[in-house]
Amino acid sequence: MIIGVPKEVKDHESRVGIVPSGIKALVDAGHKVLVESKAGELSMPDEDYKQAGATILASASEVWSKAEMVVKVKEPVATEFGHLRDNLVLFTYLHLAPLPELTSALLSKNVTGIAYETIRDAQGTLPLLTPMSEVAGRMSVQVGAAYLEKERGGRGVLLGGVPGVPPAQVCIIGGGIVGTNAAKMALGMGAIVTLIDLNLNRLRELDDIFGGRVYTLASNSYSIAKATRHADLVIGGVLIPGAAAPKLVTKAMVADMKPGAVIVDVAIDQGGCIETAHATTHSNPAYVVNGVVHYCVTNMPAAVPHTSTLALTNATFPYVMKLAQRGVNAAIKSDDGIREGVNTFRGQVTYAAVAQSQGKPSKEVMTLV
């Protein structure tokens, strides 16, 4: 197979789809890998890719046009839609639910879109979403602590407090990978942490994990309103795989928060779980609504590309190799996890949650292969 690795073009997106060690493994297995020049320039120079056996190409258009499968990190933006074509396989984070324009572009070009975020493993977990959720969860507390500083519009509160002055209160909505990692960081920095989740068994697990140091609340509108009202930092970490995130924090709740409080909505790449949240970029990451600072960057892990790229490719590469070795159709037929990852195929939406979010029909991919 001919595999293409273009440079990411989303704002301040510095991660790269495959690292040199992966290139070498693919080349050793008989595949050809095309890498756009400076695709991994922040941590992995072209020379490393050349030594691993990649062919370095000068432009993105060359990579996209010659590759049978393109491996990326983030979903194509509008300037990349022109590269899409019939029979192309695109393996990347797609997050299609809030992106009808991208969905339409993939469908009109008959692109096989395989989304990292909906692939499942034998245990039913989301192995390619997990590493970036870990990064984003930990970063959310770092970012939130920084935006609580007065010069960034925050309340002027130190997250961990000091002797004689109480620490900040952190409210985390969602007890999954993002929420668990956010709680670890917030506790480590000395904050008072409240964690909200719908699943009582998950709350019991979290109570055991954190030895009772985290306050746990069953999720309902009353509990969320009360917790956000008292919070200095609110972190949204809700996930419904492939679907738009539910709006659990309403405009009225945000209006009732402390002036200078901070919201970090990690769920923003699925539309966000805060009603006042809208997607931002690393160039312009934050804005204020009702005196509350909102940080809603859709690709938070790009701020730490070295860590993020290695963590991501550790998880994605076995699937890249499987798709290359078996061929896409055979991989879809033989691997339940990869089949779950297929969001678009032959002009059809094949992931029900995406179809439901956009009011489109969906088809089982196995009826199309």
N, C-alpha and C positions, 0 to 999 in steps of 0.2 A: 504494500500500500504506500501511496505518497501522502505524507502527513505534513501539514503546514502549521507553522507557529508564527503568527503575525505579532507585531508590537501592539500593545494595548493603547487605545486612543482616548478612552474615557478620562475625564479630568483628573490629573494627578494619579492615574492608575499606573503603578510601577511594577506590578507583579508580572510574571511570565508563565505561559502554559506548560512548558516542559523545561526541565533543567538539563545541563550537559550529561549527567549520569543516565538520564532517561533516553537522551538522544543516542548514546552509545549502545544501550540495550536494544533499541529499535533497529539501529543500523546492523548490529551483530545478528539480529534475527532476520535480516534481509530486506528491511524496509528502507525507504528513502525519506529523509526529513529535510524540509525547507524552512529556514529560519530567517525572518526579516532582520536586516542589519539593525543592531542596537536594541533588539527586542528585550534583552535582559540587562541593559547597560548599567543599572545601578548596582548590581551585585554579580552579574555573570556576563563578562565581556564576550564579544564575537569570537575571539581567539579560542576561548574554552569550548565554544560550540563547534568551531572548525576542527579542533583536535578530537572531539568526540565523534566526528564524521558527518556533521550537518553541512548542507549546502547553504551558504549565506546569500540571500538575494537583497537587492537594493531597495525594493519597494514592496508595499503591502499588496498592491494589485498583482504583482508576480506571484506572491505566495498564495493568495486566494485563488487565482485563476488556474494554477498548476496542481494544487492539492486536491486529493480525493476526500480527505478529512482534515478539517481545521480544528486545532485545539487551542482554546483561549482561556481567559480567566473570567472576564465580564461579558455580558450580552453585547451584541453589536449595537452601536449608536447609529443615528440617521446617516452620518457620513459614510458608514460601512455598508448600508443596505444595497448599494450598487454592486458590491462584490458577491452578493448571494446569487446562486444559480441552481438550475436543475441538477438533481442527484448529488449535491454537496452534502456531506455529513458535518454537522457543527456540534462539537462537544465542549460545553462551557456552562457557567452559571447563566441561566436564562431569565428566571423570575418573571415569567410572562404575564401572570395574572393582572398586574397593573399597567401592562404595556401592549395595548391593542394594536398600535402601529407596527411594532416589531412582529407580533403574531401574524398580522396580515402580510407583512413582507416575507416571512418564512413560508407561509401557506402559498402565496402567489408564485414563489420560486420553487416550490416542491422540495424544500430543504428538510432533511432529516435532522431535527433539533433534539439532541439528547442533553438533558439538563442535569448538571451535577446535583442540584438540590432535591431532586426527586428519586434518584437512584437509591435503592434499599439493599441491605445485606441480608444474610441468612437469618439474623436476629430481628429483622424488621426495622433496624435503625437507619439513619441517613448518614452513611460514612463519609460522603464528600462534602456535606454541609458542616459536619462536626468540627473540623479543624478551624474553619473560618469563624464559626460561632464561638469557639474558644477564644480566638484572638479578639473578636469584636466584643465579647462579654468582658474580657479583661480591660480592653481599651476604653470601654464605656465609662468605667470608673475613673481612669486617668483623665479622660477628656472632661468628664463631669466635674472632677475636682479642680481642673484648670479654669473652667468657665464659672465656677463659684467665686473666683477671684474678682475683686471689684473692677479692675481695669478691663475685664472682658464682659462686664455687665451683670455679674453675679452678686450675691448678697454679701460678699466679703467674708465668707465662712471657710475656715480650715476644716477639711473633712474629718480629721482625727481629733480636733480640739487640742487643748493643752491642759495641764493640771489646773484645776479651778474653773475651767471653761468647758462646757459640754461639747461633745463632737456633733457633727452634722448627722441628720437623719436621712437615710437612703431607702427609698421604696423601689423594689424590683418587681415588675409584673411579668410573670412567667417563670416557671421553675425548671426549664429545660437546660440545654447546654449553655446558652447565653446567660440565663439567670444564675445558674450555679457558679459559673466563672466570675460573674460580676460580684456575687456575694463573697466569694473568696477574696477578691481584691479589696472590696469595701471593708470587710472585717479586718483584713491585714493592715489597712490604713487607719483602723481605729474607729470607724463609723458605727452608728446604730443602724442595724439593717432589718427591714421588714420585707418578706418575700411572699408574694401572692400567687396562688395557682388554683386552678379548678379541680385538680386531681388530689383528693385527700390522701391517697396512698403515696403519691409523690411528696406531699408535704410531710408525711411521716418519715419518708426516706431522708429528706433534707434536714429534718429535725435531728435525726441520728447522725447524718454526715457532719453537721456543724455543732454537734454536742449541745444543742439547745441555745446556742449563742445567737441564732437568727430567729426573729419573731415571724411565725408563719400565720397567714390568713387565708381562709377559703375565699375564692374569688366571687364577688357579687358587686353590684354597683354601689351599695352602701359602704362596703369595706374599702373599695378602691377610692371612693370620694373622701372618706375619712383619712386614709393613709396618705393620699396625695396632698391633702390640705396641710398636713403637718410636715411634709417632706421638704428637705432642702434640695435633694436630687432624686428625680424619678427616671428609672431606666425601663424602657419598653422592650421586652424580649419574648413576645408571643409569636408562636409559629403554628400555622395550619399548612402542612406540606403542599406546596404548589398553588395554594389559594391565597386570596387577599386576606391580610390580617384583619381581625375584627377591631372596631374602634371602641376600646374599653375605657379610655379616658376622654370624656366629653369636653366640649368647649366650656361648659359651665364649671366643670371640675378644674380646668386650667385657670379660669378666671378667679377661682376661689383659692388658688395656691399663693404662697408667700411671694411678695415682690422680690425679684432677683433670684428666685429658685431656678433650677436648671432641669430641662428634660433632654434625655438622650434616647432617641427612638431607634433602636437597633433593628426593629422590624420594618424600617422604612423601605427596604428593597422589595417588600411584599405589600407596599402601600401604607404601612405604618399602623400602630395600634393607638395612636394619640390623634384625636380628631383635628387638632390644630397643626399637625405635622405635615410638611411637604418636603420633597426630596431636595437636598442641597449638595454642594460639591466641596472638595477640599479647598478650592479657591475662595469660596464664599460659604463657609460651613454653618453659620449660625444666624438666627434672627430672633426677634422678640415679639411675643403676642401677650397682651395683658400683663406686661411687666415680667413675663417668664421667658427665660432664654431657651431656645430650641436648637439642638444640634441634631441634624438629620442627614448625615452624609451616607449615601447608599453604598459606598465602597470603603468603609472605615479601615479594613485591614491593609489597604494600599499605603497607609501612612508608615507601615513597618514592612516594606516589601521583602526584605531578606528573610525575616522570620516567616512571613505569610507564604511566600513562594515555596519555601522548603516544606512547611507544614501541609500546604495544599497538594503539592505534587507527590508527597509521600502517599497521600490517599488516592489521588486520581490516576497515577501512572499504571497500576495494575489493570485498570479498566481501559486505558489507552492501548496497552499491549494486547489485551483480550480482543478489542475491536479490530486492531490491525491484523492479528493472527487469524481470527476466525472469519473476518469480513462482517460487515454491519448486520446484514440480514440474518446470517447464521448466529451471530451473537445475540440478537434480539430473540430468536427462536429458542436458543438453548439456555439463556441466562435470565432468570426471573428479575434480578436486580436491575440489569440493563434495560429490560423491557419496561420496568417502572419509570425509567429515566426518559423514555421517548415521549416528548411533548407534541411534536409535529412530525407527520410522515405522509408523503405523497399528497400534499395539499389538504390534509385533514388534521384537526386537533385530536390528539390521542391521549390527553391527560384530562380526566373529567373535571378536576378542580379548576383548571385554566378555562375550560369551556364554560363552566358555570359562572365564573367570575366575569366573563365577557359576553355571556348570552349567545354563545356559539354552540353548534352541535358537536358531538365528539364521537369517535369510533374507536373500538378496540384495535390496537396496533396489529394483533395477531390475525385479524380479518383482512389486513392490507398487505402483509409481508408476502 
